[in-house]
Amino acid sequence: MPHRSLHSNAQPMNVAVIGTGYVGLGTAALLAHIGHTVTGIDISEEKIAMLQRAEVPIHEPGLDALLASVQSRLTWTTSYDAVAAADVVFICVGTPPGPDGTPDLQYVVSAAASIAPHLNGHTQVIVNKSTVPIGTGDYVTRLLEENSVTFHAERHAVVSNPEFLREGTALHDSLYPDRIVLGGSPDAVAHMTRLYAPLIEQTFVAPASAPRPETYTRPAVVKTTLQSAEMIKYAANAFLALKISFANEIAGLSERVGADIEEVMTGIGMDTRIGSRFLNAGLGWGGSCFGKDTQGLISAGREHNYDMPILQAAVTVNYRQRQDVLQKLIRQLRTLKGKRIGVLGMAFKPDTDDLRDAPAHDLIERLHGLGATVVAHDPIAMPRASREWAHLTYHEAGSVEQVFDRADAIIVATEWTDYRTLDWNALTPRMRRPLIIDARNIIRNPIDAQVEQIGRDAPAAEEFTMETSL
């Protein structure tokens, strides 16, 4: 298949992207790369100033290089004036959970109300890219109608086009998706199909930072109703969360009966009906999606007087994992008062600096509450943590070695490649007690330390007596 910068039958469009977070930046970079002219809009003057200086406010592998390569087709602004010239307007703002788990739509409402006065009376599609409750598409349509004098139902349609990106691999997932979901009226979906033509037919030149996989052909296109598209996003994330919690629940039983969770998950993952992905036992999920979207579905069920006990159990198991890791530590050290505990990893997953709902946050908070001195390290996320976790009490480690110095135990909280490749035997002698709680199961070979992992039988406290003192 030949690959050109634009599909031969596709016409470049003007696109406005509201919001410059993970989803907004990825969307803007993708659309500019496949040939469209894009304006990124954000109310944060600080973020827009950074982007205008070609500085990327988040860490996502390859994103800075892609944005730099398409800067001639990208503009950044705090003004909504660009909406008037746009053929397609993407809403990519946050929908954080409220106290009861219900998604907070204040940013979606603000974006829709700000878009409305700039609608130009011609055909324009407004796209909900944010993860939103079922029915939000209709709500946004009403907001546009109520706040615009030029709104016309046949020319201003709302489409749900959920993203399925994984932080850390978002560039690859954007360029080579397994499916594109488009929910809305047939005419609006056809408009989006034209926008995405180079992506659907894979006629763009693959960027050097994200080469096209040899076996990849093209994405499936799922055309459906607004409500079904909104449900697809929630259901997909909730199902993946279920798989992780299932693996963690089986891991707990595996520890008690002497089974090895990795062998168990390998065995069941070979069943093509199940698949091997998202069956890794560990500290549980974090980030901005799984917890929020699972709670969002539970909240939707509650709104319609419909219980969702399976999803609630998945949430319960996930947050139990964090406490179980602390219990492993307490079982070995008896008390944490006066102990020095190192935490390796602060971001919720590797290859990102995103700290939202990161398991390490809860670990640090609880360790301090139990009287421990906490020393934490992350290859990327420490500067962001110094701002967002200012309410926590911990010491930043300038190097991995500082985490091990005089430590009574180390907890592996994020499975960074930097930690997978550590020379553990060179570092553990720096500890007061060589105890490693490997909550991500990254240590593959025996080391000169007591190692407790998730879903694997471990020696009882009295069975391990090796101890060093510095």
Residue pairs with C-beta under 8 A, 6 or more apart in sequence:
1 202
1 203
2 203
3 202
3 203
3 204
3 205
3 206
3 212
4 203
4 204
4 205
5 34
5 35
5 198
5 204
5 205
6 12
6 34
6 35
6 198
6 203
6 204
7 197
7 198
7 201
7 203
8 203
9 197
10 35
10 194
10 197
10 198
10 203
11 194
12 35
12 36
12 37
13 36
13 37
13 87
13 88
13 194
13 195
14 36
14 37
14 39
14 85
14 86
14 87
14 88
15 28
15 31
15 36
15 37
15 38
15 39
15 86
15 87
15 88
15 89
15 90
15 195
16 38
16 39
16 41
16 82
16 83
16 86
16 88
16 89
16 90
17 24
17 27
17 28
17 31
17 38
17 39
17 40
17 41
17 89
17 90
17 92
18 24
18 41
18 42
18 89
18 90
18 91
18 92
18 93
18 111
18 114
18 115
19 41
19 42
19 91
19 92
19 93
19 94
19 107
19 111
19 130
20 28
20 40
20 41
20 42
20 44
20 47
20 48
20 51
20 57
20 76
20 92
21 58
21 92
21 93
21 94
22 58
22 60
22 165
22 167
22 170
22 288
22 354
23 92
23 129
23 130
23 163
23 165
24 40
24 42
24 90
24 92
24 93
24 129
25 40
25 56
25 58
25 60
25 63
25 67
26 60
26 63
26 163
26 165
26 170
26 171
26 174
27 90
27 92
27 129
27 163
27 174
28 38
28 40
28 67
28 74
29 63
29 66
29 67
29 70
29 74
29 171
29 174
30 174
30 175
30 199
31 38
31 195
32 38
32 70
32 73
32 74
33 66
33 69
33 70
33 175
33 204
33 207
34 196
34 198
34 199
34 204
35 73
35 198
35 204
36 73
36 195
37 73
38 73
38 74
38 75
39 74
39 75
39 76
39 77
39 82
39 86
40 48
40 51
40 74
40 75
40 76
40 77
41 76
41 77
41 78
41 79
41 80
41 82
41 83
42 48
42 76
42 78
43 78
44 78
45 78
47 57
48 76
48 77
48 78
50 56
50 57
51 57
51 67
51 76
52 76
54 67
54 68
54 71
56 63
56 64
56 67
58 352
58 353
58 354
59 351
59 352
59 353
59 380
59 381
60 167
60 168
60 170
60 171
60 351
60 352
61 168
61 169
61 171
61 209
61 351
62 171
62 207
62 209
62 210
63 170
63 171
65 207
65 208
65 209
66 171
66 207
66 209
66 210
67 74
69 207
75 82
80 114
80 115
80 117
80 118
81 118
83 89
83 115
83 118
83 119
84 118
84 119
84 120
85 120
86 124
87 123
87 124
87 125
87 191
87 195
88 124
88 125
88 126
88 127
88 191
88 192
88 195
89 115
89 124
89 125
89 126
89 127
90 127
90 129
90 161
91 108
91 111
91 112
91 115
91 126
91 127
91 128
91 129
91 130
91 140
92 129
92 130
93 107
93 108
93 110
93 111
93 130
94 107
94 130
94 288
95 103
95 104
95 105
95 107
95 108
95 130
95 131
95 132
95 292
96 103
96 104
96 292
97 103
97 104
97 291
97 292
97 295
97 296
98 104
100 299
101 295
101 296
101 298
101 299
102 133
102 296
102 299
102 303
103 131
103 132
103 133
103 292
103 296
103 299
105 132
105 133
105 136
105 139
107 130
108 128
108 130
108 132
108 136
108 140
109 143
112 126
112 140
112 143
112 144
112 147
113 143
113 147
115 126
115 144
116 143
116 144
116 146
116 147
116 148
116 151
117 147
117 148
117 149
119 144
119 148
119 150
119 151
119 156
120 150
121 150
121 152
121 155
122 155
123 155
123 156
123 191
124 155
124 156
125 156
125 157
125 158
125 159
125 184
125 188
125 191
125 192
126 140
126 144
126 156
126 157
126 158
126 159
127 158
127 159
127 160
127 161
127 192
128 136
128 137
128 140
128 158
128 159
128 160
128 161
128 162
128 230
129 161
129 162
129 163
131 162
131 163
131 233
131 234
131 237
131 289
131 292
131 293
131 296
132 160
132 230
133 230
133 296
133 299
133 300
134 227
134 230
134 231
134 234
134 300
135 227
135 230
136 160
136 230
137 158
137 159
137 160
137 183
137 184
137 226
137 227
137 229
137 230
138 158
138 226
140 158
141 153
141 157
141 158
144 151
144 156
144 158
145 151
145 153
148 156
154 187
157 184
157 185
157 187
157 188
157 191
158 184
158 188
158 226
159 182
159 183
159 184
159 188
159 189
159 192
159 226
159 229
160 181
160 182
160 183
160 184
160 226
160 229
160 230
160 233
161 180
161 181
161 182
161 183
161 192
161 229
162 181
162 229
162 230
162 232
162 233
163 233
164 173
164 177
164 178
164 179
164 181
164 233
164 236
165 173
165 174
166 173
167 287
167 349
167 351
167 352
167 354
168 349
168 350
168 351
168 352
169 351
171 207
171 209
171 210
172 210
175 199
175 204
175 206
175 207
175 210
175 212
176 202
176 210
176 212
176 213
176 216
176 219
177 199
177 219
178 219
178 220
179 219
179 220
179 221
179 222
180 196
180 199
180 200
180 219
180 220
180 221
180 222
181 222
181 224
181 229
181 232
181 233
182 189
182 192
182 193
182 221
182 222
182 223
182 224
182 229
183 189
183 223
183 224
183 225
183 226
183 227
183 228
183 229
183 230
183 232
184 192
184 225
184 226
184 229
189 223
193 200
193 221
196 221
197 203
198 204
199 219
200 218
200 219
200 221
201 218
202 212
202 216
202 217
202 218
206 212
222 229
222 232
224 232
233 293
234 293
234 296
234 297
234 300
235 297
237 289
237 290
237 293
237 294
238 290
238 293
238 294
238 297
238 311
238 314
240 278
240 290
241 285
241 290
241 291
241 293
241 294
241 311
241 314
241 315
241 318
242 310
242 311
242 314
243 277
243 278
243 279
244 278
244 279
244 280
244 284
244 285
244 290
244 314
244 318
245 284
245 313
245 314
245 315
245 317
245 318
246 279
246 314
247 261
247 265
247 278
247 279
247 280
247 281
247 455
248 281
248 282
248 284
248 317
248 318
248 320
248 321
248 454
248 455
249 317
250 261
250 264
250 265
250 281
250 455
251 261
251 281
251 454
251 455
252 324
252 455
253 259
254 260
254 261
254 264
254 455
254 456
255 261
255 454
255 455
255 456
255 457
255 458
258 457
259 455
259 457
260 455
260 456
260 457
261 281
261 441
261 454
261 455
261 456
262 281
262 441
262 455
262 456
264 455
265 276
265 279
265 280
265 281
266 276
268 274
268 279
269 275
269 276
269 277
269 279
270 276
280 441
281 441
281 454
281 455
282 321
282 415
282 439
282 440
282 441
282 454
283 321
283 322
283 325
283 359
283 413
283 439
283 440
283 454
284 317
284 318
284 319
284 321
284 322
284 359
285 291
285 318
285 348
286 348
286 349
286 356
286 357
286 358
286 359
287 348
287 349
287 354
287 356
287 357
287 358
288 354
288 356
288 357
290 318
291 315
291 318
291 357
292 357
294 311
294 314
294 315
295 315
297 308
297 311
298 308
298 311
298 312
298 315
301 307
301 308
301 311
319 362
321 359
321 439
321 454
322 359
322 362
322 363
322 366
323 366
325 363
325 411
325 437
325 439
325 454
326 363
326 366
326 367
326 370
328 437
328 452
328 458
329 336
329 341
329 409
329 411
329 435
329 437
330 336
330 370
331 460
331 461
332 409
332 435
332 450
332 452
332 461
332 464
333 339
333 408
333 409
333 433
333 435
334 461
335 371
336 367
336 370
336 371
336 372
337 370
337 371
337 372
338 371
338 372
338 373
339 371
339 372
339 373
339 408
339 409
340 372
340 373
340 375
340 406
340 407
340 408
340 432
341 367
341 372
341 373
341 374
341 375
341 407
341 408
341 409
341 410
341 411
342 374
342 375
342 376
342 377
342 397
342 403
342 404
342 407
342 409
342 410
342 411
343 360
343 363
343 364
343 367
343 374
343 375
343 376
343 377
343 394
343 403
343 410
343 411
343 413
344 376
344 377
344 400
344 403
344 410
344 411
344 412
344 413
344 414
344 416
344 419
345 360
345 377
345 378
345 412
345 413
345 414
345 415
345 416
345 419
345 440
346 355
346 358
346 360
346 361
346 376
346 377
346 378
346 381
346 382
346 385
346 389
346 413
346 414
347 353
347 354
347 355
347 358
347 360
347 378
347 380
347 381
347 414
348 354
348 355
348 356
348 357
348 358
348 359
348 360
348 414
349 414
349 415
350 414
350 415
350 416
350 417
351 380
351 416
352 380
352 381
353 378
353 380
353 381
353 383
353 384
354 381
355 361
355 381
355 384
355 385
355 388
355 389
358 413
358 414
359 413
359 439
360 376
360 378
360 413
360 414
361 389
361 392
363 411
363 413
364 374
364 376
364 389
364 392
364 393
364 394
365 392
367 374
368 374
368 392
368 393
368 394
373 395
374 393
374 394
374 395
375 394
375 395
375 396
375 397
375 402
375 403
375 405
375 407
376 382
376 385
376 394
376 395
376 396
376 397
376 403
377 396
377 397
377 399
377 400
377 402
377 403
378 385
378 414
378 416
379 416
379 418
382 396
385 396
386 396
397 403
400 418
400 419
400 422
400 427
401 427
401 430
403 410
404 410
404 427
404 428
404 430
404 431
405 430
405 431
405 470
406 430
406 431
406 432
406 470
407 430
407 431
407 432
407 433
408 431
408 432
408 433
408 435
409 431
409 433
409 435
409 436
409 437
410 431
410 435
410 436
410 437
411 437
411 439
412 419
412 436
412 437
412 438
412 439
412 440
412 442
412 443
413 439
413 440
414 440
415 440
415 442
419 442
420 442
424 436
424 443
424 447
424 448
424 449
425 447
425 448
428 434
428 436
428 447
428 448
428 449
429 468
430 470
431 449
431 468
431 470
432 467
432 468
432 469
432 470
433 467
433 468
434 448
434 449
434 450
434 466
434 467
434 468
435 449
435 450
435 452
436 443
436 447
436 449
436 450
436 451
436 452
437 452
438 451
438 452
438 453
438 454
439 453
439 454
440 454
441 453
441 454
441 455
441 456
443 451
443 453
448 466
449 466
450 459
450 464
450 466
451 458
452 458
